[in-house]
Amino acid sequence: MYGHDKDSFTEITGGQARHYDRLTANLAFLADLLDDSDKVEIGFRTFDNANPLDNIDDLSGELNRLLDPIQQLHDAGVTVSNFEGEYNNWGGVVSERDLSGLDMELADAKTDKDGPCQLIFNKNIILPDGEVNACACRDVDATLSLGHLDDDSLADVLSPTDNTAYDELITRQNEGDFPAVCETCDYYQSVREPDPMHRSQYTLGEFYEKYDPVADDYEPPK
């Protein structure tokens, strides 16, 4: 989520007031819907030194319209993270030129990559037309397509044993050959890096064993 009020939202995203209205309505709906058992995280990025969460009780009017439901979500156990002055590069789609005139800096792209990214195992996405893409996080143009539900079942699309495209993507990343969108991505998370929740490290094989993201009979590349 970008911006901390209507003005910052429209300036950063280039969206319109109706998009902001939909955002605040959806946040309010989500705040009413969640209970303590739901696991949700919300992060937002806004101008440097905006500090919208520092004095949330003192805010009013348009700010409260956005931050009130965020405060409700936080009270319900939702993790809320604020990244002030930082804008993600969205897999290389966003450049410094896009941030011209904004009090924000482009997040540094990670260039050192070791092993497949966790997100191609646990952040897949089904697009509205039925296309299945490997990454729901930063591949905004769906360049990592794994197949289409008009042609195969979801289980087959997400099985490297049955899907050559998926197997080739895993093998490429394991060998250090990353597609362009992955190479420029600043949200890469290696299967060999410490898990953010459990602080443990995995080889690719151990990652498969722990998360079981694909068919049991699949042998991951060494």
C-alpha angles and dihedrals in degrees: 000000000000126000133015099237139013095278096049092042094054093041095051099038100032087230129138134248091262090059090052090048090053091049095052092044091051092048091051090048091049092049090055093045103050127088132187093274095061118098110211134152126197125190129182134187125207142155120316113268092012091122094183094170097050095078103020093146091059096052122103144173117012094005093055090051089067103028099043093071089042089055089049090050091049091050089051090058101267114146109237118192125188119204104189118202095356128115122189117233092225096223094317095309094111119062136183089263090063089058095051109136094014124110090236140101128218113249112246114258115237111238102174107083126172118183133340119325116254090225095071087063103040106021104056119145138206110216122216092260093053098260114141116217125194096226126044093175112065109352095098094167094050094238091154096066115169098185144291132279090225087068106033142013119264090246091057094044091053094046115090086198090066101024117066092189092058093044091050092050092052092046093048093052092044089056092048095255103129125184114245096260090052094045092057096038117116093196097066114143115190121217084226096055124090112283107246091226103038103024093224131129128232138196113219091261092050090048090056091048094050100043099025091206096166144025117322093233095055117116110209118219114269 
